[in-house]
Amino acid sequence: MSTFKSPFLSTFLLIAFLFTCGQAATFNIINNCPFTVWAAAVPGGGQQLDGGQTWTINPSAGTAGARVWARTGCNFDGAGRGTCQTGDCNGLLQCQAYGAPPNTLAEYALNQFNNLDFFDISLVDGFNVPMEFSPTSDGCTRGIKCTADINGQCPNELRAPGGCNNPCTVFKTDEYLLQLWKLWAHKFLEVFQR
């Protein structure tokens, strides 16, 4: 996978993951893009972030199924109602539900099995901007990132304004998932039959 090198779309989201007392966490969401994004979090709400700005959220211990994503091409009125080209969450600045595809997701769950925290970057809802998730707590210092130019490599049939959809969103069929599963199963069996 190639590295994303466009000066226009640098890494959107640097999520710094900090532990505080009581096993809660603090997330610093930083817009490292040279343009405005509207960061969204469930739980958490939403916040307009110009380039270089930070938004801090403090989810409670035990939070599971949480997401953070960037919305682009947004226009909101004074009451926080509007639309976004990517990642829109029912026309609200303060998101109460997950965003509409396409959007790159950071997902996390706190204090889960064996009191461990889990995080990932997912393209299950497609891709709109590059993202990085970097924990800064004791015990976990390795982050993850998705910085490939997926929008530039997106097949025409999956392209959306400002992003790249996944095949299931566009074609609304399990055919693509089944094909991927068959490919994975074949490779899996190949490895263990040796």
N, C-alpha and C positions, 0 to 999 in steps of 0.2 A: 504494500500500500504506500502510495507516495505521500510525502509530507506537504501539508497545506502551506503555500508560500505567498499567497496573495497579500499585498500590503493593505487591501481594503478589508478583508475578513481575517483578522487575527483571532486568537483564542478569545471567545466571548467570556466564558465563565470560568473563573478560578474560584472554586469553592474551598475555602480554608475551613477545616473541620477541627474545632477545638473543644476539648472536654472541660466542663466546669464542675463545681461541687454537685453531689447528688446524682452523678452519672447523666446529667443533661448535657446538651451540646450547644455550641454556638457555631453558626455557619456564616462566614463572610462571603457574600456573593459579589464578585468584582467584575465589572465590565472592562475587559481589556481590548475591546474593539474601538476603532476610531469613529464610531457612529453610535447613536442612541439605540438601546434595546429596552424592552420592558420586561424585567425579570419577573418570574412567577414561581410560586411555591405553594404546594398543598401538603401539609398545612403551612400557612404563612401569609398568603395574600399576593400582593404584587407591588412593584415599584419601578418607576421610570429611572433608568440609569444612563447618564451620558458617559462617554468614554472616560475611564479612570475612576468612576464613582463606585462606592461600595454600599451594599445593603446588608444589614445584619439581621438574621432570624435566630430565634432560640426555641427550637422544638423541645418538647418535654421528653423525659426518659420514657422508653417503651414505645415511642412513635414507630409505626411500621407502615409500609406501603406509601412512603412519602416521595414526592418528586419535586425537582427544581428544573426550570427550563427557561429559555429566552424566547420572547415574542418579538417579532420584527414588523415594521411597517404599520405601527399602531397609531390611532388617533382617538383620544378620549376627550369628553367634555368635562366641565367642572364637577359634575356629579360622579365621574369615574365610569361613564358608560361610553362604549365605542366599539371599534373593531380592530383586529390585527391581521396582517397578511399571513403570518405563521404563528402557531401556538395559541390562537385565540381561545379564551375560556369564557364562553357564553356572553361575550361583549362586556365583560367587567374588568376594570383595572385590578381590583382586589379579588383574585381568583378564589373560588370556592369549590371548583371542580378541575379535573385534569384538562389540559389544553388540546385543541384540535390539531391533528396532523397537518403538515409535517412539523416536527420539532425534535431536537436532540434532547434527551432526558438524562438527568442525574437522578438516580434513585437511591434511597437509603432506608435503613431500619436500625433503630437504636435499642441496645440492651435486650437482644434477642437470645437465642440459644446459647447457653453458657455465659450469659451476660456479654456477648460479643456484639459489635456493631458491623453492619454490612453496607457496602455501597458499590455502585456500578454506574457506568454510562451505557445507555441503551439507545438503539436505533429502531426499536419496535414501532415507534410512531414516526419513523422517517428521520430526516436530517434537515436542519436549517442553519446552524452555526457550529463551529468547532467548540469544544468544551474540555475543561480540565477539572478534576476533583482531587484535591490534595489535602490529606489529613495532616495535622500539625501537632497531634497529641503524642504522649509517651506511648510506646509500644507499636505504633503504626506510623511509619514515615514515608511509605511508598504510595504515590498517587497514581492515578490513571488519567489518560487523556485520549481524545479522539480529535486529531488535528488534520486528518486527510481532507483533500478537496473533493468531498462527495458531491457537492452541487455541480462542480465542473465535470464530473464523471457520470452523472446521473443519466440513465437511458431516457430518451425522449418521452416514452410512454409513462414514465414515473415522475417527470418534471412537474413542479407546481411553482407558482410565483413565490420566489424567495426560498425555495427548498426542494427536497427530493423525497417523495413518498416511498413507502415500502410496497411491495407487490400486493400484499393482502388488502391494503387500504384502497388501491386502485382497482384491482380485478375482483375483489370481494369473493375470493375462492380459496379453499385450502389446498388447491393443486400445488402451489409453490412451496408450501410448508411440507407437504407430503414428499415432493421431489427432494427437498433438502434433507428430510429425515432418511429417505432411502439412500442418498449419497453418504450421509454420515454413518448409517448402519453398515453399509458396504465397507467403508474405510475402517470402521471399528472391528468388524469381523476379520478383515484382512490382517490387521495388526495382531490379533490374538490367535489366529490360526497358524502363525509362524512358529 
